[in-house]
């Protein structure tokens, strides 16, 4: 496990302002045995040109001819990974330099199928999740998503077992994924450490809040079924 290849997947769309800092936070990780797979989802700004300027043999760059959305882009990236472990990264966020190293050690210590971590909120520095972190996630998940998607670190076989991301969910695909993992009784923990800097302004969650809520409610409709099993 200590030397396992970790595949970091990062879809991006029109994020020329943040993408370089985001990918550098992965390529500069203290854990070196990783590959970073980036899929430009039909950007119309300079995102792809910026990505092309980065010279690192661990970076694998792909491009969609047209924008197909986050969910399908994530599944494309998963299909191209070579590692036994997959980590998420969002284009407008930053991973703390020791993030991958600590997550590798964490899943090994607790024999986990997956983990996420807490984060700092960009611009404010406040922790997230805050108080809800101290409650069991199987309780919190009934009301909101207790997991920070960008910090996901998961065994590839576990992810494949639930058929990766549900492409019926254009939004809230992370919430649906975590419900699927819980339903499959995957062993998941949330790390207390803050290993990520999370942007919460002018992003998908804030710009598409109505659609996010629609798909969130759609996923939550099956909660009683999940927890009654």
Phi and psi in degrees as a GROMACS rama.xvg file:
@    title "Ramachandran Plot"
@    xaxis  label "Phi"
@    yaxis  label "Psi"
@TYPE xy
-61.5668  -30.3961  UNK-2
-111.331  15.0402  UNK-3
-65.2488  144.014  UNK-4
-72.3525  128.015  UNK-5
-107.063  127.243  UNK-6
-100.255  117.03  UNK-7
-99.0247  126.232  UNK-8
-111.489  133.625  UNK-9
-143.239  99.4649  UNK-10
-81.6985  148.577  UNK-11
-145.677  143.619  UNK-12
-140.903  117.822  UNK-13
48.194  60.0772  UNK-14
-133.433  50.9219  UNK-15
-61.9236  -23.7745  UNK-16
-75.9005  -28.6993  UNK-17
-115.038  -19.3989  UNK-18
-61.6591  -39.4287  UNK-19
-64.3383  -44.3997  UNK-20
-64.3769  -36.9374  UNK-21
-65.0826  -49.659  UNK-22
-69.839  -32.6558  UNK-23
-64.6847  -32.0763  UNK-24
-67.0351  -22.8494  UNK-25
-87.0349  -47.2956  UNK-26
-65.6126  -21.0066  UNK-27
-96.5386  11.3685  UNK-28
-61.0583  149.425  UNK-29
-67.4979  -25.5202  UNK-30
-84.3336  117.034  UNK-31
-95.2949  -23.7018  UNK-32
-84.2681  74.1396  UNK-33
-140.523  160.061  UNK-34
-125.144  144.347  UNK-35
-116.069  115.196  UNK-36
-105.624  117.137  UNK-37
-116.499  130.08  UNK-38
-117.63  113.572  UNK-39
-80.0087  116.878  UNK-40
-90.5596  60.0654  UNK-41
71.6271  38.2389  UNK-42
-61.1398  147.021  UNK-43
-111.961  1.71184  UNK-44
-101.148  -152.247  UNK-45
-94.7907  15.7717  UNK-46
-55.339  -49.4662  UNK-47
-65.6854  -37.3618  UNK-48
-64.8308  -38.9616  UNK-49
-64.2209  -44.7651  UNK-50
-61.2102  -40.8591  UNK-51
-65.8866  -20.4763  UNK-52
-81.9206  -12.0574  UNK-53
-83.4084  126.324  UNK-54
-109.44  102.22  UNK-55
-156.332  124.686  UNK-56
-71.3262  -3.10832  UNK-57
-92.8167  -6.12491  UNK-58
-94.8792  125.191  UNK-59
-118.853  120.179  UNK-60
-110.506  132.791  UNK-61
-131.003  160.854  UNK-62
-144.409  131.448  UNK-63
-84.0525  140.27  UNK-64
-66.3737  -30.5949  UNK-65
-139.845  163.798  UNK-66
-71.8752  122.273  UNK-67
-116.259  -3.63562  UNK-68
97.8162  162.96  UNK-69
-65.1398  -45.3178  UNK-70
-60.2788  -51.9748  UNK-71
-66.1113  -35.5915  UNK-72
-64.8891  -38.6108  UNK-73
-62.3152  -43.4009  UNK-74
-66.9712  -34.9078  UNK-75
-61.9909  -45.7238  UNK-76
-63.4668  -41.6216  UNK-77
-57.8769  -40.6327  UNK-78
-65.8845  -18.5124  UNK-79
-100.234  -3.10062  UNK-80
-73.6089  149.917  UNK-81
-111.002  -14.7246  UNK-82
-83.6704  160.084  UNK-83
-80.3181  -15.9503  UNK-84
-123.711  140.036  UNK-85
-121.018  134.389  UNK-86
-119.929  146.202  UNK-87
-96.9885  154.246  UNK-88
-152.471  135.759  UNK-89
-100.475  150.476  UNK-90
-69.4109  -21.1695  UNK-91
-105.324  13.0163  UNK-92
-117.126  170.255  UNK-93
-132.76  135.844  UNK-94
-93.0711  136.53  UNK-95
-60.7394  146.562  UNK-96
-58.3048  -27.148  UNK-97
-102.053  10.6951  UNK-98
-54.102  -57.0786  UNK-99
-63.2121  -42.7224  UNK-100
-57.8589  -44.767  UNK-101
-70.7408  -34.6949  UNK-102
-71.5042  -37.1299  UNK-103
-58.2823  -47.0724  UNK-104
-67.5124  -34.6083  UNK-105
-67.8905  -47.8159  UNK-106
-67.7062  -30.9723  UNK-107
-70.0524  -43.2334  UNK-108
-61.8163  -43.0186  UNK-109
-101.929  6.87546  UNK-110
54.815  53.2419  UNK-111
-95.2827  157.705  UNK-112
-88.9219  -27.1025  UNK-113
-163.711  158.593  UNK-114
-150.21  159.586  UNK-115
-128.712  173.601  UNK-116
-128.709  170.371  UNK-117
-79.4424  173.858  UNK-118
-145.319  168.282  UNK-119
-97.4039  139.489  UNK-120
-79.7812  126.555  UNK-121
-58.0918  139.642  UNK-122
81.3816  -31.2389  UNK-123
-105.495  -29.4166  UNK-124
77.4618  4.98523  UNK-125
-74.2971  149.41  UNK-126
-76.4316  148.977  UNK-127
-147.072  135.63  UNK-128
-63.998  153.782  UNK-129
-98.1869  -93.1336  UNK-130
-74.1512  -32.5531  UNK-131
-65.6939  -18.6412  UNK-132
-58.8775  -31.6177  UNK-133
-82.894  -0.392144  UNK-134
-103.13  153.407  UNK-135
-59.9165  132.211  UNK-136
-65.4742  -24.1389  UNK-137
-70.4571  -19.6669  UNK-138
-84.3864  -47.7826  UNK-139
-62.2291  -36.0943  UNK-140
-64.3384  -16.2469  UNK-141
-69.5456  -21.6214  UNK-142
-117.277  -29.6247  UNK-143
-160.695  170.969  UNK-144
-84.2101  113.508  UNK-145
-83.3319  -3.0144  UNK-146
-105.791  136.922  UNK-147
-89.4194  112.229  UNK-148
-56.6907  -43.6531  UNK-149
-62.9936  -15.8583  UNK-150
-98.5548  4.52881  UNK-151
-59.9019  133.564  UNK-152
-134.251  115.179  UNK-153
-141.772  146.364  UNK-154
-68.4739  131.755  UNK-155
-60.4234  -38.1525  UNK-156
-63.7507  -37.5221  UNK-157
-64.6094  -43.0304  UNK-158
-64.8364  -44.3235  UNK-159
-63.2856  -32.2812  UNK-160
-62.0411  -32.1959  UNK-161
-98.0968  17.2596  UNK-162
62.8791  34.9019  UNK-163
59.4958  -142.363  UNK-164
-84.9632  139.769  UNK-165
-75.9339  112.572  UNK-166
-75.1361  -0.211543  UNK-167
-77.4743  -9.00982  UNK-168
-112.059  99.5045  UNK-169
-68.8463  -30.792  UNK-170
-131.617  166.353  UNK-171
54.8142  26.7108  UNK-172
-65.3701  -26.6897  UNK-173
-71.0011  -42.2812  UNK-174
-61.3753  -44.2476  UNK-175
-61.8895  -41.2304  UNK-176
-61.2221  -46.0966  UNK-177
-65.3229  -36.0031  UNK-178
-64.1096  -40.4113  UNK-179
-63.3022  -40.4059  UNK-180
-65.8007  -41.8856  UNK-181
-64.0445  -41.1642  UNK-182
-61.6864  -33.2579  UNK-183
-85.627  5.58789  UNK-184
59.7903  36.1718  UNK-185
-66.4312  143.989  UNK-186
-85.8211  105.55  UNK-187
-124.566  143.129  UNK-188
-136.566  153.108  UNK-189
-103.987  124.332  UNK-190
-73.9218  141.412  UNK-191
-71.081  -31.4349  UNK-192
-65.938  150.38  UNK-193
-98.5427  108.874  UNK-194
-116.597  19.2306  UNK-195
-154.889  147.717  UNK-196
-111.977  113.46  UNK-197
-102.243  123.176  UNK-198
-83.3754  129.472  UNK-199
-121.301  14.2852  UNK-200
-118.082  137.651  UNK-201
51.8446  46.2101  UNK-202
-122.121  -174.743  UNK-203
-58.9448  -43.5609  UNK-204
-62.6289  -37.7383  UNK-205
-84.2786  -36.4647  UNK-206
-80.5603  -24.8136  UNK-207
-122.413  42.4018  UNK-208
-61.8887  -36.8979  UNK-209
-65.5461  -43.9316  UNK-210
-69.3961  -36.622  UNK-211
-59.945  -44.3578  UNK-212
-66.8265  -38.2885  UNK-213
-59.5629  -48.8959  UNK-214
-72.8238  -30.2243  UNK-215
-61.2659  -48.3243  UNK-216
-64.6762  -36.6749  UNK-217
-62.045  -41.9246  UNK-218
-68.7817  -38.6659  UNK-219
-72.1022  -16.7189  UNK-220
-55.8148  -27.7637  UNK-221
-96.4817  8.19579  UNK-222
-59.7622  -43.5846  UNK-223
-61.4979  -38.3408  UNK-224
-61.468  -45.4844  UNK-225
-58.3804  -48.4426  UNK-226
-85.4069  -9.4338  UNK-227
-86.126  -13.7846  UNK-228
